[in-house]
Amino acid sequence: LLPYIASLIVVENLAAGELDGDGHRLGKLYDLLRPYTGAAWIAADTERQLELCRRLANADLPGISVGTVDGAIVMKRTGPVPGSADWTHQYGDVANTVCSKDQLEPPLGIAWFGEESEFGDVLPRHGHGPPEQVVGGRLFIQGVDSLSARDVYTGRTLWKKPLKAKATFGIYYDASYKHDFRDLSYNQVHIPGANARGTDFVATKDRIYVVQEDECHVLDPSTGQTQQVFVLPGPDGEGRRPWAYIGVCDDYLVAGADFVRHSPSLKPPSSKTDPTPRFVDWSVSKTLVVMNRYNGEVLWSMDAAEGFIHNGIAAGGGKVFCLDTIPPYVMKNARTDSEVGRARRLLALDIRTGRVVWENRDCVFGSWLSYSEEFGVLLQAHRKSRDMLWEPGDRMAVFHAGTGEILWDRKIDHTGPCMLRGGTIFTQESAYDLLTGLQVTYPHPLTGEPIPWQYTRNHGCGTAIASENLLTFRSAAAG
């Protein structure tokens, strides 16, 4: 038996000789139970119940709950695996660290895999839809016209919520999609998808927030039922505005209202089928709005001078950080006769009031922000990668998150998204010290001379993501 597979175990005859002094056998039984919901029903008379409860109390089993019923005790596993962590946003968290706090280490193994009937519930990988999110033992994943929840330990579908297909069509998949997993050719042409647009749903322990055009549906994570519907009111308080960006930080819902349309300012694309112009139009918001995430009350809003780039919005430490500027792709590809604005500013805003804590107009160059709560610093970089809007990927800078002081600003060639783990920035090929920008080195195995720390991968759908002890990525066909 594999660990974490059983939702209910029934033990009718547990002889006294099967238990040693520290309840080791009960610990083995407990290890089989699924986290959050697993239970063992153990037949026992009153005297035996007292003995079992005593041993369980001394067994040091995390998240254990013990109760009694007529003729038995019930042992429940009520919490997560110790050291595990959630993945709540496209980039792990609203701070864009792209690094889970999960402490676990190898060995790894396959717990489950999808069935043929479930393929329609998953977006095609070449469309680069929002990545799945994991909270409270449930995995939330988007399909072409649905959002579904799976038991993360077994893969069992817990619920499936129908969504408006037009809210994802053309964004996370398009007319090139062929719904046939037996077709070994590409069943979807490569498009930027969520790499540029961002995610349209965010998971928390108590609510799932799903954008549906000009609405945000608030779902119960255990049932998928809609509990509330939030809207972004127009500038005059009337009407509704399209919902562009979404993120959750503590008790606040961070939203982007309206999309900035840059495509009319661009040079003609290289081909009529080039999808880039439409993704330029979906990657930037006109207005930043912060709401009470429980009742949808708008607390404050701020209009952009040029536009808030979705990959350049991060939050933490009581602040929202944002890049209000023109995307690098637009700067490079704008027509000479177009009136593309050139204003640039990096902002730190008080998340409660919208007050500008600090602002920088001189060191603004990228499209990516991530915040390190541990070190209290903000990284500005690029999101350059395959299947993405063009970016140079040639510079990084780190700021003191409280004051805006520039700690360092260096020319560093990199692809992203960058991952923040402790005091290290991991790119998609190397690593740099978060507080100095110096490349991480290690001793050459033969000479002992310091050489750059690097890793190599072949191309593969998606990018590397991190946890405390792992970098995981696809490399070529079977990696």
N, C-alpha and C positions, 0 to 999 in steps of 0.2 A: 504493500500500500504506500502511496505517496503521501507526504504530509499535506494538511490543509484541504482534504477532499471531502470530508464527511460533514453533512449538515446535521445528522442525527445518528448516534450509535446506541444500540440497546444491549445492555449486558445483564443477563438473567442470573448467571451463576459465577460469582467472583469469590473463589475460595480464599480463606485467610492465608493459606500458604502462597498465594500468588502475589502477595504484597510484601515488600521488604520494609525495613524500618522507616525509610524516608519517602515512601510513596512513589518509588521509581516507576512501578508499573502503571500507576495512575498518570504519571507524567507522560509516559509513552502513549497512553490512551488520549490524553489531552492534546498531544502533538498532532494527532490525526484530525482533530476538529478544525473546521473552517473558521478563520478569524471572523469576528463580528457576530456570527449567527450560529456557530456550531454548538451542539449540545449532546451530552451523554446521559442516558437514563440507566441507572445502576440499581438493580433490585437489591434491597437490604432491609432487614428487620430493624427495629428501633435501636438495639444495642450496636448493630453493625453500622448504622447510619452515623452514630456518634463517633465510632472509630474512624470511619472514612472521612468525616468532616475534619477530625483532628489531623489526620495525615495530610489532607489537602491544604489545611491552613499552614502547615510547615513545609509544603512542597515548593514554594516560591514560583508559582506559575503565573505569568503576567496576564492581567485582564480576566482572571477567573471569577466566576460567580457561582455560588453553591446554594441550592435550596432543597427542601424536602417535600415529598408528596407521600401519600399512603403507600408504604411498602417499597420506597425507593428514594434515592437522592438524585438530583438533577445537577450535573456539572455543565456550566456554559462558558464558552469562550466569547467574551463580549467586546474585545478591543482589537486593534491592529497587531500585526507582527511587530515586535519591538525593533526599533531602528528603521522601520519603513516610513515613507513620507508620501504626500499627495503631489499631484501635478495638475494645477488648476487653471492654467492659461496656455496660450499657444507656446510661449517661451518659458514654461514651467511655473511662473508666478508673474504678478503684475510688475515686478521689478525688472523683468526681462533677463534674469540670470542664466536661463537655459541650463540650470543645474538643480537637480532634486536634492533635498536634504536627506535622502535615503542613505543609511549607513551600511547596508548589507553588502556582502562580498560574494564572489564565486565560491563553489561551483554553481552553475546555472543549469536549468533543464526546462524542457517544454512541459507546461502544465495542461494546455489545451490548444486547439486550433479550430478555425471556423468551418462550418459546413456549407455545402453548395447552396442551400436555400437562403443563406445569410449574405451572399455576395452583393445583392442589391441594397443591403443596408450599409454599405461602405462605399465611400467616394473613390473613384479611380485614382491611383497613386500619381499618375502623370499630371493630373489636374492640380496637385498640391493643395488639397483641402486642409481645413483645420486639423491638427493632430488630435488624437484621442486624449481625453483627460481622465484622471483617476483620483477619486475622492471617496473616503469612507468605505473601501472595499468594492466600489462600483467603477466600472469603466464606461465612459460616455463617448460615443462615436457617432459621427454624422454620416448619413447616406444621401442619395440624390434627392430624396423627398422626405427624410425622416431623421429623428435623433433617437438613438436607442441606448439602453443601459444594459450592461452585462455584469454578471458576477465575475470579479476580476480573478478569482481563484479557479473557476470552473468553465467560464465562457458562456454559461447559461444566460439566455436573454431574459431580463427581468421585466422590461417594458419597451414599447416602441411608440414614439410620438410622431404622428404625421406632421410634416412641415410643408410650406408652400414651395413647390419645385422651382418657381421662378425666382425665389430668393437665393438659389444656388446656381441655377443654370447660367452659363456664360462667365461665371466667377470661379467656381471650383470644378466645373466640367463644362463641356460644350458639345456642339453637334457632332464632333468627331468621335464621341464616346459610343462604343459598341458593348452592350451588356452581355458578354459571353466570355466567361473566364477560361473556356477551353481554347479560345483563339489565342495562339501564342504570339501573334503580331501585336504591336501597340494597340490597345483598345481605346486610347485617348492620347491626342497630341499633347506635347508638353506646353503648359501655360504657367504663368507665375502664381496664380491662385492666391492662397493665404500668405505666401511669401511677401506679396505686395499689399493685398487687400487687408490682411489680418484675419483673425478669427471672428466668427459671428456668434460664438457661445462661450460662456465661462462657467465653471463648476465651483461650487462651495459646498461645505458640509450640509447646509440647510436649504440651499436654493440653487437651481440651474437657471441662468439667464441666457435666453436665446433671441437673437435679433431676427425679426421678420419684417423686412422693408422699413416701415415707419413705426414699428412697434417692437417692444422688448417683452417677450413672454417669460414669466417667472414660473418655473416648474418645481414641483415637489420631487426631489431626487429619488425618493423611494418608490413613487408610482408614475411619474411623468405627467401627472395632471397639472393643468394650468391653474395657478393660484392667484396671479395678478397679471395685469398688462400695463406696462409703463409706456408713455409717449414723451417725445421731446417737443414742447410747444414752440410755435413760431416766435419770431422776434417781438411781435406785438402781443404775445400771449395767446394768440388764436391759431388754429390750425395745427398741423403736425409737420415735423421736419424729418427727412430720412435719417435713419440711425446708421452711422458709419463705423465708429470705433466703440469697443466695449472692454471694460476692465473693472475689477473689484479690488478695493484696498480697505481692509478693516470694515467699517460700517458705511463705506462710500461706494457708489457706483459711478465710475468715470466713463463718460460717453463723448463721442464725437458726433456732431450734428452737421448734416449736409456734406456732400462731396465737392471738392474743388475741381472744376473741369479745366484741365490743362491741354487736352488734345487739340482744341482749335488753334493753339499757339505753336504746334509742332510742325516740323517739316513732314512732307508726305512719307508714310512708311515704305519700307523696301518692297513690300508685297501687299496685295489686297487682303491677304489672310493673316497678316501680322497682328497678333492680339495685343501688342504692347500699348497702343494708345488708350484702349479702354481700361487697362489696369492702372495707367497713370491717373485716370479719372477716378479710380476707386481707392487710391492709396493715401489720400490727404483729406482732412476734415476742415470745414470752415470755422467751426465753433467748438470749444471745449466746454462741456457741461458736467458738473458734479452734483449728484443726487443722493438723497438718503436711500440706501439700497433696500430698506425694508418697506417703505411706503411710496417711493418714487418722487418724493418732494424735491423740486429743484432748489439747490442751496445757492449756487452761483453759476455764472457762465462767463466766458471770455471769447471774443472774436479774434481770429488770427489776422495778422497783417498780410500774410501770404497763404498760410495753411499749416495745420498741424500734421506732420508726417506720422502715420500710424506706428511705424517701427521706431519712431522717435518719441514715444510717450511711455513713461515709466513712473512708478509711484512707490513710496515707502518713506518711513521716517517722518510722517506727517506732511509730506510734500508730494506734489505732482510735478514731474520734470517733462518738458516738451520742447521740441524743435519746431519753431515757426519760420519756415523757409521754403524755398522752391526745391523740389526733388532734384538730385544730380542729373537724372536722365533728361529732365525738362531743360535744365541749364545748358546741357550739351546739345540738345536737339531742337531748341526753339528756332523758329524762323527769324531771320534778321529783321523783318518788318513787324514782328509781334511785340506787344507791350507786356513782356514778362517782367514782373516785379523782381527786384533784387534785394529786398529787405531780408535780413537774417537776424534771428535772435534765439538764444538758448535761455529758457525761463525755468525758474524754480518757484512754484506757487504753493501757498499754504492750502492744504487740501480742505480745510474747514471753511475758509473764507474767500479763497481766490486771490488773496493779497500777494503781490509780487515780493518774494523773499530776496531774490537776486536775479540779475539779468546780465547776459553777455552778448554783445553785438559784434565782437571782433574775432572770437575764436569759434566760428560756426561753420562747419564744413561737411558734416556727415548726414546720415539718415537714421542712425541707431543710437539709442541710449539704454544703458542698464545701470542699476543702482546696487551698491553693496551696502547692506545694512550693517554687516560686521565691521567694516572699515569706515563707513560714513562717507563714501566717495561715489562720484558719478562718472561713468565711462561714456565718452562720445566716440563713435567709430562708424564703420560702414556695414551694410548688410549684403555685400557683394557675394554672389553665389551663382551656380547654374540655375537656369529657369527663373530668372529674376530680372527686374528692371536694371539697366546698366548703372553701375557705380564704379568709381575709380579704385576704392579699397586701398588707399595709400597713406592713411594717416590715422592716428589715435591721440586722444587727450583725456586726462583725468582731472576732475575738479573736486574740491572740497564741497560736499553736498550742502553744508550749512551756510557757507559764505560765498561760494562761487570761485574761490581762489584756484588758479590753475596750478596743479601740482606738477604736471609735465605735459608736453605736447611734442610728439615725435612723428617722423615719417616712418611708417611701418606698413609694409605690404602684407595684406592679409585678406582672407575670405571669411565670411561670417555665416551665421551669427556667432558672435563671441560668447563664450561661456565664462561665468565668474564662479570660481571655487576658491573659497578662502582668499588668500592674497595673491592669486594667480589668475591671469586672463588666458584662457585657452582659445585659440583660433581654430580654424579647420585644418591647420597644419603644424602649429607650433604653440609656444606658451611664452608669456611675458609677465614680469613682476607688476602687480597692480599699482604699487606706490611709486615705482621708478620708471616703468616702461622698458626696462632692460630685458633682453631675451633670456629666458631660463636656459641654463646649461647643465650638463652632467659630464662626468669624467669619461674620456675615451677608454673603452675596455682594454686596449693594448698599451696606449702611451700614457694614459692618465691625464692628458691635456683636456681642458674644458671645451666641449663642443655643444652647439645648439641642440636643445631638446626638440625633437620633431617626431611626427608619426606620418605614415604613408597609407593612403587608401586609394583604390580605384574609384571611378565615379559610381554613383548609386543613388537611387531616389532618396531624397531627404538629405539632412546634414547631421553631423555628429551632435549628440546631446550628452549631458554629463549627470552623474550623481557624485556623492562624496568619494567613492572609490572606483568608479567606472567611467570610461568613455565608450559609448555605444554608437555604432554606425553600420550602415550597409556598405560593403565593398565588392563591386562587381556582382556576379550572378548569385554566388552561394555564400557570400561573406556575412 
